[in-house]
């Protein structure tokens, strides 16, 4: 396992460098004595290494996920302090903000998978098929399209290998946690290899009446057609079953009296089902030593369906404020269907003009996204004092009649986008590089409101630009600065049944990036200033979305990874984020003024972590020990109430592993060691999601 340490440091250091994937070629994944570097171009990047781009990037690799026992995508993002958790629609999908900016609170946060947008419904993604998570900070619309100014997350999946290797791992834990994970890859012939990995979970949770069953499968195939051409195919299968859980209610900011395990829904509602079937087909072709072609298609069909009993949010309908024995509830039904098709064609390479080397990237992409929304609600009449579906929160009754719902939103939406992008990294001198880039998006949105049979349509053409400068101070340190503009369509209709205007973004950044493989030392420092117009936020009373107008964010980020000894490394990371509204506005739903300078919901000003990792021997057996301390500062818990603040928290997580034999290993993970009560995120004071108490898992892994 000591051999892991060199491999881990190489990944961390080279994570700042390039698109070169470091792939172990030994039959045993733990026996990393020979490392083969395969040059695989990544989408939207071309031949430009990350260290030479004017952008800060956090990389979280499979080695870290394995060592820390991380199986959830959202838990992995905790290793980027620029990322904070957002409202996740009752725990049904992953939602986060980067540098204070998020998408629509009522929809999953968008991210890329191998460069393709993963629109629609992803459930709670696990990490079984993840090789690397890239948190590419700063606006990416001038290249990726439809990006947030805070940044873009790109998941790079595990690829087929020609040398057979694999593992199967079983995990047990408290809250009756049961998980099985597997991975196997092998060459079928000299030119064709396959890989299949998967994850299955059937577990309870610390929340009463909330359990989860989830199946993920990811088969893939690689065909090396020739020395210059390869074709790859990946499939994604997701089937998740989990009750929608709105969390707890907090009155008078009294967080200490909250029962964090209490469930206020209805057990008869059963689970919400999230299903997805996705395909990716990618062709790589090397024309010569300078020029490369990358083209591909992706199609994804997903759905989100179920019914729930949710705590009523409206003061005029909620009885708990006057009677502690009556908690008013709504009834909701959802049937959402999404289809997403994407295509991309890009060429990259370098050409010398007038003695100056130009690293060019030119591409074209297209997408067609269709979303059918059937959303039905039952609520009590305003101010009626109706107890029809109210429960005693201390002694809930699940035998009362369940009211019939009626349609609130019944829409069919289609978004189509065609984008052309180009970028040139000009090597002015051996040390100075100038980045110029732009993107043109032609966007069409059509929404049919089936309730009144009325249609809304909008067409827009947007041009996004990107400028950057990189200067190599010495062989290990690069200074950079950048300015970029961005664009992102907003899905859905507002409470007046009108489509939203797309988001417009601007961002300026200056920073340092350094890496030294020999000394096992890497890191970055960035200062930024970003703004966004037409940002969406939640309307708690209607359950729909509303525009928050213009918002802005300024901040500082720092990351350092270094080896303390030959067997020990430390990682330090910190982010200061000051994200606020940039103009005065009135919340249309509540009629509440939101003054300029108001904080953005669920965004902490201070986030950071310290991670210590140590490799050693125990009785001749290779072993690993890790300790991580995560800090998240206080956060605004409700857009319309500046006094509702979620408390700051600090979590201590421990992990350990030992190789019992050459093939069997044992892993122990303990999270929230000191059992701190904390709150992850909030939508409203009556929908606040508590964090998990102390929890532990034990895993046995067999490798072959």
N, C-alpha and C positions, 0 to 999 in steps of 0.2 A: 504493500500500500504506500510505502514511501515513494515509489515510482510515480504515484499519482501526483505527488507534490510538484515535481518538475512539469508534468503535463498540465496541471492546473494553472501554474504561473505562466506557462507559455500561452495558454489560451487567454488568460487575463491580459497579458502584455500585447499579444497579437490582436486581441479584440479591438484595440485602438488603431490597429494598422490597416487591415485590409479585408477583402472579400475572400482571401485564401482560407479554405476550410482545412483544419488540421484533423486528419482522420487516422485513428489507430488501426494498424493492419495486423496486429497479432491476433491469434485465435482467441485468446482470453483478453477481454476488455481491460482487466485489471493489470495485465502484463505489458505495460507500455514501454518497451525498450526501443522500438523502431517507429518513427513517426514519418508518415508520408504526407507531403503537401500537395493536394490536388487543387489546381487553379480553377475555381468555379465562379463565373461571373454572377453577381447578384443583380436583380432587377433594379432599375433606376440608379445604378451606380457605375456601371461601365468598368473601365480599367483604373479608376481612381481609388487608392487606398483611403480608408477612413481617417487616418492620421493626417492626410493632406486635404481634407475637406474642412470648410469653415463651419463646423457644427460639432456640438458636444454629443457623445453617444455613450450610454451605459449598456454594457453587455452582461447578460446573466446566462451562464452556460450550463449544460447538462450535468457537469461535474458538481457544480454548486447545488443544483436541485437534488442530486442523488445524496450528496454528503449531508445536506440539511433536512432530508426527509420530506421535501416539498412535493406535494402531488397536485396542488391547486395553482392555476395560473395567477390568480390574484395574490396569493401568498408570495409567489416569485417576484411580483412587481414591488413588493416591500423592499427589495434590494436596490431600488432606484428611488432616492429621496425626493425626486421631482414628481413622483406619482403619489396621489392620495385617493382614497376610496370615496366613491359617491353612492347615492341612492341606487339600489340594485333591484328595484321592483319586487320587493318581497323575497329577495335571495334567488331570483330566477335567472339572472344573467350577471355578467361581469361588467362593472361600471367604474370608471376612474377618470381623474383629471390629471393633466400634465402641465406643470407650471401654472396651476390654477384654472386652466381652461378645460372644460368638458363639452361634450355634445349635448343632445337633448336628454334631460333626466328621465324621460319616460321611454327611452329606447336604449338598447345596448350600446356601449361605447365601441366605436369602430376601430379596427386594427387591421394590419396586413398579415397574410400568411403566405410566405414565399413571394412577397411583393404584390399579391392580389388582395383587394379589399374583401373582407369577410363580412358582408352585410347580412342582415337578417338575424336569426336567433341562434346563439352559440351555447346556451345554457351556461353552466359553470365549467369552463374549460379545465381539463387536467393537463399534466405535463408529460405524459407517457411518450408522446411522439415529438417532443421539443428538443432540438439540439442547441439552439441559442435564441434568446430573446434580446432584441435590439430596441432600446428606448432612444430613438433619434430625436433629440430635443431641438426646439425651434421649428418654425413653419416649414412644411414640406410641400405645400400646394404647388409651388413653382416647379416641382419635379414630380412628386407622387400623385398630386391631384387630390382635392377634397380633404386637405389636412387641417388640423387644429394648429393655431399659432404656438401652443405649448409643445407640440411634438407629435410624433407618430411612433407607434409600436409595431415592429415587424417580427413575426415568429418564423424562424427558419427550422423546418422539420428535419427529422433524421432521415438520411438517405440510404438507399441500398448499397451494400458492400459486397465485394466478390469473395472475400475470405469469410467463411462461416463463423458466426458468433451470435450469442444471444443469452437471454436469462429469463427466469421466471421468479417472481417475488410475491410472497404472501405477507399480509400485514394485519395485525390485530391491535385493538386499542380500547381505551375506555369509551363510553357511550356506544358500546357494542359495535365498534368500528370493524369492518371486514372489507379488505381490499385485495385484489389480485392484479398484478401488472406483469406483462411479458413483452419480449422483443426478440425477433429472430431475423437474421439476414444471411443470404447465401447466394453464391453465383450459380445460376442454372447452367450456363455455358461460359465460354470465354468472353462473350459479349453481352450477356444478359444476366442481371441479378435482381433479386426481389428482397423486400423487407415487409414484415408485418409486425405491428405492435398494437397493444391494446391495454385497456384498463377497465376493471369492473369493480363497482362498489355497492354494497348493501349495508347501510349503516343507520344508526339512530344519531341524534344530535343532542346538544345540551338543552335545546328548546323542546318543551313538552309537545308531544304529538307531531313532531316534525322529523321525518326520516327521509333518506334519500337512496334511490336506486339509480345507478347510472352505468351505461355501457358505451365504451368508445373503442372503435376499431379503425386502424389506419394502414391498409395495405398499399404498397408502392412497388413500382417496377422501373428499372433502368436498362435501356438498350443502347450500348455503344455501337452505333451504326458503322462508324469508321473512326480513325484516329482523330478526326476533326469534328465529328458530329455525334451528338447523343440526344436521345429522346427519353423523357421521364414521365411517368404517370403516377398520380397519388389520389387515393380515395379517402374520404372521411365519412364515418358512420357514427352518429350520435343518437342515443335514446336515453333521455333523463326523465325521471319521475320524482317529483318533490312537491309537497304542499307549499302554496304561496304564503309567506310569513311576514307580516308587517312589523314584527318586533313588539316593543312595549310602549306604554304611554308614560310621560314624565310631567307631573303637575308641580307648579311653583318652583321649577328648577331643582326639585328635590331628587337628585339622582341616587342618593344613598338608600332610599326606601323602595326602590324599584326591585321587583322580582324578575331577574333577568331571564328566567326559564319559562315564565308564564306565557301561554298562547291564548289569544283572544279571538281566534277564528272559529270555525265549526269543523269538527272532525269528520262530519258527513260529506264535506266538500271534496274530500279525497285529494289526490295529487294533481298538479299541473304537469302536462306532458310537453317536453321540448324534444323535437326530432329534427334531424338534419342528415342530408345525404349530399356530399360534395365531391367534385372531380376537378383535378388540375392536370393539364397536359402541357409540357414545356419542352421546347426544342432549343438546344445550344449548338451553334456552328461556328467554328474558327475558320475564317477565310484565309488568314495568314498570321504572322507573328504580331501584326498590328491591329487587325480588325476582327470584330466578333459580332455575331447575330444572336439575339435572344428573343424568342417569340413564344407565345403560349395562349391557352384558353382556360377558363375556369367557369364552372357552373355549380350552383349551390341551391338546393331546395330545402327550406326549413319551415317549421311551424311551432306555434306556442298556443296551447289550448288548456282551458280548465275553468274552474269556478272557485270563488273565495268569498269569505265573510270578513270584511275589513272594518276596523274601527272608523266611525264617522269623524270627519275632520272639521266640519262646519260648526262654529260656536252655536248657531241658531238651531242646530239639530242634535247637538251632543248634550247628554244628560249628566255625564260624569262630573261636570263642573259644579253642579248643585246637589247631586246625589251620588255618594261614593259607591253605592251598591248597584248602580245602573250605568252600563257602558253601551252607548248607542253604536249600532253597526250598519254597514251597507251590505248589499249583495251585489257581486260582480261576476260576469261571465265573459270570457275572452276566447276568440277563435281567430288567430292571426296566421296568415300564410304568406311566405316570402319566396320569391325566385330571383336569383341574381346571376347574370351572365356577364363575363368580362373577357376581353381580348387585348393583347398587348404585342407590339412589334417594335423592336429597338435595335439599333446598331451602335457600336461604340468602338473607338480606336484612337490612334494618334497620328497626326500629320505635322510635318515641319514646314512652316511658311516663313520666308525671310529670316531663316536661322532661329525661329522661335517655335518650340514644340507646343502643339495644341492637342489636348486630350478631349475628344469630342464624344458626345452622347446625344443621339437623335432618336425620338420615338413617337409612336402613335398608340393611343389606347382608346377603348370603347367599352361602355357598360350599358346594360339594360336591367333595371331593378324594378320589380313589381311587388307591391305590398297590398294585401287584402286584409282589412281590419273590421272585425265584427265585435263590438264592445257594448255590453248591456249592463244596466245598473238598476237597482232598486234602492230608494232612499226614503226616509220619513219626510213629511212635510215640514217646511221651515217654521220653527217656533211652535210646533204643535204639541210638544211633550210626549209624542207617540212612543210607547214602549214595545211596539210590535216585535222588534228583533233585537232588543237590548238584552244584555246578559249581566249577571252579577259577576264582576271580574274575579272575585275571590271564590266563587262557587258556580262556575258556568254550567248552564243547562243546554245540552245538545239535543233535546227532544222537541223543541218548539217548531212550529211550522216555518218553513223557509219561503219567503215571499218570491213571487215571480218577477223576473227582471224584464226590462224593455230596452230597445236599442237606443243608445246614446250616440255612438259613432259607427257608421256603416259605410265604409269607403273602399274604393279601389283606386290605387295610385300606381302610376308608372313614371319612372325617371329614366331618361336617356342622356348619356353624355359622351361626347367625342372630344378627345384632347390631343393636342400636338405639343411636344416639349423638346427643348434643345438646351444643351449645356456645353460650355467650353472652359476647361481649366487650362489657362495659358501660363506656361512656365517662363516668366519674364527673365529670371536669372536662375542660378543653381539653388538659390534660397527663397526667392519670391515667386508666388503664384497668384494669379488673378482669376476669379471664378465669375463667369457671366452666364445667366440662364433665364429662360422664360418659358411660359406655358400658356397656351390658348385653349380655353374650354368652351365648347358649345353645349348648352344644357337646356333640356326640355322636361317640364313636369306637367303631368295631367292627372287631376284628381276628380273622380266621380263620387259625389255624395249621394248614395243610394236612398237615403231617407227622403230627400225632396227631389231626387233625380236631376240635380244641377251639377254642372261641370265647372272646374276651374283649371286654367292652363296658363303657364308662363314659359317664355323662351328668353334665354340670356346668353350672351357671349362675354366671357371674362378673360382678361389678360393678367397673368401673375408674373412678376419679375423677381429675380434673385441675383444679388451681387455679393461677392466675398473676396477676401484677401488673406493669404496665408504666407507667413514669413518664418523660415526656419532659423531660430536663434542659434542653435547648434545641432548636432546630430540627433539629439534626443528631445528637444523642446521646440514646439511650433506655436507661434502667436497667430491668432486669426481674428477677423472681424467680418460681420455679414449683415446684410439687410435683405428682407424678403417680404413679399406680399402673398396673400393666400385667398382661397375661395372654397366654400363648402355649401352645397344645397341643404336646406332644412326640410325634413319630411313632415307630412301631415298638415292639418288645418288647425287654426286657433279656435277659441270659443265662439267666435262670430262666423266660423266656417269659411275663413279665407286662408289661402296658402301663405306660408311665411316667406319673407325675402331671404335669399341666401346670406350666409355669413361672409363678411369681408374682414381680412386680418392683415396686420402689419407687425413686423418684429425687427428689432435691432439687437445685435449681440456682439460681445467681444470676449475673448477667452484665450486660455493657454491649454495645450495638451502635451503630455510628455510620456515617453515610454522608453524603457531600457531593458531589453530581454536579458542581457548578460547579468545585470544587477537585479533582475526580477523586480522591477519598479515601474509603475505606471500611474497615471492620474490625469485630472483635468480641473480647471477653474474657469467659470463662466459668469458673466454679468449680462443681463438682458433687460429689455423693455419691449413689451408687446401689448397690442390692443386688438379688440374684436368688436364688430357691430353685429346686431341682430342675433345675439346669443340667446338661446332658449333656456327657460327655467320652468319649474313645475307650477301649475295652478292647483293647489291642494283641494280647493272646493269643487272644481269640476273634474279633476283627474286628468286634465289635458295639459298642454304646454302653452307658454306665453313668452313673448320676447322680453328680454331684460335690457334691451337697448345696447349701449356701448359699455364695454368693460375693459379694464386694463390690468396688467400685471408687470411688476418689476421684481427682480430677485437676483440672488447670488447662489451658485452651486459649487460644491467642492467634492472631489472624489480622489482617494489615494489608496492604492494597493501596493504592499511591499513585503518582501521576505525579511523577517527578523533574524531567523537562523536558517540553516539548511532544511529544517523540518517544520518551521513555524512561519505563518504569514498573518498579516493583519490588514483589514480593510476599514477605512474610515470614509464616511460619506455624510454630507450635510447640505440642506437646501433651505434658503430663506425665500419665502414667496409672499409678496404683498399684492394680492389680487382683490380688486374693488370695482364698483360701478364707476363709470366715468362721467355720468350725467344724472341729474335728478329725474325721477319718473314716478308714475302712479301705477301700482299694481291693479290691473283691470278687474281681477276677480274679487279682491278684498277691498279695493278702494283705499289701500294703505300707501302713503308716500314712502318711497325708497330714496333717500337723499344720496347725492353724489358722495362717493367715498365709502359706501356701505360694503362690508365684506361679502365675498361670494360663499355660498353654502358649501360646507364640508371641506373647505380649503384651510389647512393649517399654515400658519406663518413659519413655523420651525418644524422640520422633520430631519431625522438623522439616524444613523446606526453605526455601531462598531462590531466587527465580526473578527473573531480570533480562531484560527484553524491550525491544528497541530497534528503531525503524523509521527508515530512512534511504534515500538514493538512491545507486546505483552506476552511474556513467556514464549518468545520466538515467533509470535503471530503478529502480522502487521495490523496496526490499529489507527483509528482516527478519532480526534476529539474536536468539537467545535462549540463555540459559545457566541451568541449574537444578542446585542442589546439594541432594541428599536425604541425610538422616541417619536411621538406624534404630539404636536402642540394642540391647544384648544382650537375649536372650529365653530363657526356659525352653524346652528342646527336648523334654522328656518329662515327663508328669504325675507318674510314679512315681519319677523320679530327679532330685532337686533340684540335683545336681552337673552335669547335662548342660545346658550353656548355649551357645546359638548366639552367636557373636561379633557385636559391633556392626559396622556398615559405613557408608561414605559413598560415594555415587555422584555423578559429575559427568556431566551430559548437555548436549549442544550441539545447536542447531538453527539452520538458515539457509534463507532462501527469497529468490528474486528473480523478478520478473515479466519474462520474456524478451520478451513482446509483450503486447498488451492481452488476449490469451486464453491464452497459454502461460506457465506458471511452473515453476520448478525448485526442488526442496526437498531438502536434505541433513540427515540426522539421525545423530548419533553418541551412543550410550548407553554408560555405564560407560567413560568416556574413558580412565581410568588403569588399566583392566583389573583391577580389584580382585576378588579371590576372596571370595565371600560366600555365605551360605546364607539363602534366603528364608523357609523354614518347616520344621517337622519334625513327624512323628507319633510317632517313636521314634528312638533313636540309629541303628537299622539302616534306617530310612526317613527320610532327611533330604534335602530338595530344595535343590540348589545353585542359585545365581543365575547369570544369563547373563553370560559374559565380554564384552569390548568387542564391540559390534556396530554396524553402520551400514546405512543405507538411502538410496537416492536415488530420488526420485519426480518424474515429469513429469505435470503436470495441465493438462488442456484444459477451459476454461470456455466456456459458450455461453448 
